[in-house]
Structures are given as structure tokens and as C-alpha cells.
Amino acid sequence: MEEQLFALPVADGYLRTSPEFACKRVVAAGLPRIYDLGPCFRDRERGSWHGREFTMLEWYRAGAGLADLMDDVEALVATAANALGVDAPAAWRRVTVRDLFLETTGVDLATASASDLSSRDRGFDDAFFRRFVEDVEPRITAPTFVRDWPASQAALAQVRDDGPWPVACRFEGFLGGVELCNAFLEVVDSQEQLRRALSVNAARVAAGESPHPVDMAFVEAVGRMPTTAGIAMGLDRLVAALCGWDGIERGRVG
């Protein structure tokens, strides 16, 4: 749960890092299909594909699953390509994180320890991300949906434990070798939502950071949500990837 507060302190106010909390409260109030399009702000990552301000599209579908959102992304990307006058991706691959690691590194995430992934990191997640960034992600060159991430990286997604290892019910979409979108089968249990918020705050305190305020109105609303799939897509990245640019600073959406 990278941005539990979903607001970036600036002067005497806040800028939103995501519309997620507000959108989920709308779904909980009874609207089954919604979207939000607008600026978001983040300050932890910088680089050619990261901007402090960027344009985010989020949408939520009650009663939908992750496969439905993959279909949405394929259709949206094709429409955007047509509008830009460029070729749309011919096909998208759908693959699990476990299978991708087996193909590229020979490591089976279902049984791997942190030391199996990296000799430079103690924790599993740090070792996983190092290996993913260095050895796996550079090989994702075709349009690809990567699903079933480690359960420890569920953020606000449900966890499934009916397979060879517990996995988060989420996917990331890659286009032009760049992460384009992130989708969850959303948590719809208030107690689980609260547990995760408190767990994130405990980790922040342990790292010497201040805990985020817990939005109890949001926690309560989560318990009233139906089964829902939600996704966030960076539109600056979408345009840049389709146009073959090497980052988002060459052009800006909005």
C-alpha cells in the first residue's frame, strides 16, 4: 500500500496521489461503473518515466474480474493508437509472475527464498524487486499483462491461496517495455482493509516515518462494496509508449 494517505502535503494543503479512496466510496454508494480522469502528484520517484505531476485514468467495475479489465485495456490502447495515428499492439500476452520468473531466471517463486533471488537483500520483497528490475522487466518487450504477484505485494488487492503459493489478485500491464497500468481485484472486507492500513503504519514507524491517518469512513465503505475490479493507468505513459518516446517529458497530457 504505497500511498495510504493518497495525498501529498504541499504548503498548507494537499495534492492527491490517487483518486482511489474517493472512487471506492462512490462504488460503495451504489454506482457500479465509474471512472476518474485528472492530475495526480507523487514525490518519491523521479526519472524519465516518473513525473511529480502526471495524468491518471482510473476506472472501477462492480461484478467484474481482472480478465475483464485486461479486455478494457486492450480496447482502450487500440482506440488511443488509432487517435494518435500509430499502429495498435497486435496481441497482448497474459502471464503469471511465477511463470515469467521461471522463463527468465529459472527461479520458482513458489519455493524461493530471498537468498535464491538476490545475495544483496535480506527480505523477500526487496530481493524480488531487485531481481525483477534487473533481470525480468527488461525482457518484457511485447505488450504484456503480468498477473498473480506475491501475496506480500497485494496492497489493496485480494489474496488467493488456492494454488501452489499465495498470490495477490492483481496485474500490471506493460507496453513498450514500460509499466502502463496496475489493476486489483479489490479488497471488500472492512476488517482486512483496517488490518492492512495499520500494518503499513507499523512499517512506516519502524522505518522512522510518520504514520498516515487512517480514513475510517473509507474503511467502512470498503465493507459495503460488491466484488469490484479497479485499475489505474498513466495516460502520459500511454501516449509516450505508443509514440515510441523514451519518457513522459517529451509531451504531456492535459
N, C-alpha and C positions, 0 to 999 in steps of 0.2 A: 504494500500500500504506500506508494512513493510520495503522494501528496495528500495526506489525510485531511489537512485543513482545506485544501482546494482554494487557497487564497494566498497571494504573495504580498506581504507587508510593504507598503510604499508610503513614505511620509506619514501622514496621519490617516491613511486609508488602506484599502486592499485592492489588488487586481486578481482576477480569477485565474487559476491554473487549469481549471476544467469546469464545465457546466454539469458534471456528473451528479452531484448531490441534488441539485435542483431538478434535473431531468427525472431522476428516480422518484422524487416526491410527486412529480406530475403523473408518472405511471401508477404510483400507489393510489393517486386520487381517482384513477379510472380511465385515463386516456391510453389506449393500447399501442398506438404507433405514433411516436413523436421524433422530432429532430431539433438540433440546435446548431446554428452556424454563426461563428463570430470569433473575435480575437481572444487569445489566451496568452498567459505570461508565465515564464519559468526562468529560474536564475541559477540552476545547479549545473547545467551542461552548456558548453559553448563549442562551436565548430562550424564547419561548412554546412552541416545538415541540422544544426540547432540554432535557434534564434531566441532571444529573450521575449520577443513578441512574434506570434505566428497565428495562422488561421486554422481553427479546428472545426471539423464537422463530426457531430455525434448523433447517433440515432439508436432508438430502442424499440424492440418489437415484442410485445407480450405474446406468449404462446409459441414463440419461435425458438429454433435451436441454432447452433453455431454454423451448421451447413447452410441454413437459410441466409445468414449474414455473409458467408462466402459467396453465395449466388448474388447477393446485393452488390458486393464489392466488384465482382466481375462485370456486372451490368453497368455500374457507375463508372468504372475505369474505361470501359468501352465507349460510353457516352462522352466522357471528358476527352478521350483521344479524338473522337470524331469532331468535337467542338474546336480542338486545337489544330486539326488537320494533320494528325500524325497517325501512324499505324497502332491499332489496339493490340494488346497481347493475344496471341492465337490460343493459348491454353494456359491454365494455372495448375500447378502441381499441389496436391494436398498430402502432407506427410507429417508423421509424428516427430517430436523432438528426439525420442529414443531411436527411431529408425535413421534419422539424419545423423546422429552421433555415430551409430554403428557403421554407416556408409563412409563417413569422412574420417573417423578416428579409430574405429574398431572397439570403442568403449561402450559397454552396455550400461546405460544409466540406471536400469532397474536393480543392478547389483553393485554399481561402482561406489567407491568411497572418494573423499576429497583428494586423497593422495593418488588415486587412479587417474584423476583428471589433471592435477597440477601439483608439482612439488613446491610451489611457491605460496600456496594458500592453505590455511588451516580449515576453514569452514567449507561445506559442500557448495553453498551458493556462490561464494567468491571464486572457488575453483571452477565451477561450472561456467560462470560468466567469462572468466579468463579464456578457457578453452573454446567457448562458443565464439567469442570475438576474434580470437587469433586463428582458429583452425576451421571452424564450421561456417560462420557467417560469410566469410569471403568467397565461399563456394556456392552460395545461394545466388546464382546469377539469373536464373529463369524466374518468371512470376510464380510465387510460391506461398502457400498457406502452411505455416508451421504450427501444429496443434499439440495438445496434451503435454504441457510444460510441467516441470517438477512441482509437486504439491506445495512445497515451501515458497513458491513464487506465485501463489494463487491471487494475491492482492484482494480484490473484491469478487473473485470468481468462485464458483462452487468447486468442490474437490470430489473426485471419483476414485474409489478404492476397490473396484471390482475387477481389476486387471492385474498384470504382473507387478505393478508398483503404483502407489497413489499418484494421481496426476491432477493438475488444475484444468478445469474445463474452460480453456481459453485458447485463442490462436493469435499469431501475429502474421500479417501479410507483408510480403517483400516484393518490391517492384524495382527493377534496375539495380538490384543489389542493396536497396535501402529499405529499412523498415517503414512501411507506409501506414499501417493501422494495427490496432490492438483490440481484440474482442473478448468478451466474457459471457459465459452463462452465469447470470448474476446471482449472488447470494440473496436469498429471500427469507432469511431467518434472523430476527432481531437479536437474539442472544449470541448467535455466531458473529453477527456484524459487530456487536459490542465487544466480544472477546478479541476480535482482530484489531479493533481500534485501540484497546488497552494494551495489546501485545506490541503494537507499533510504538506506542508511547513509552512502554517499558524499554524497548530497544533504543529509542531516542535518548532517554535519560541515561542509559548505560553508556551511550556514546558521547555524553556531555552536552546534548542538545536539549532544548526546552520541549516539553510535551505539547502536543496540539490540543486545543479544546475539543471535547467530544460533542458532536452535534446530536443531542438526544432526540430531537424532532426527526432528524434523518434516520436514526437507528430505529425509531418506532415505525416510520413509514416503510422501511425495508420489509418489516414483517407483514405488511399489507399488500406487497407486490405479488402479482401472479408470476408463474415461470416466465422469465424475461431474458432475452439476449440483447446485449448492448455493445456498441462499437464506437471507437474514436479514430478519426482519420485526419492526418495533417494535409491540408489542401496545398500548402506551399510545396510540400514534398511531392504530392501527386503531380502537380504541374511540372516541377523540375525533373522528376523521373521520366515522365512521358516525353519531355523535350530533350532529354539527354544531357541536361546540365550537370555540373559537378557540385552543386549545392543549392541552397534556397536563397542566397543573397543576390543572385543574378536577376531574379524577378520576385515580386511579392504580390500575393493575392489580396485583393481588397482595396 
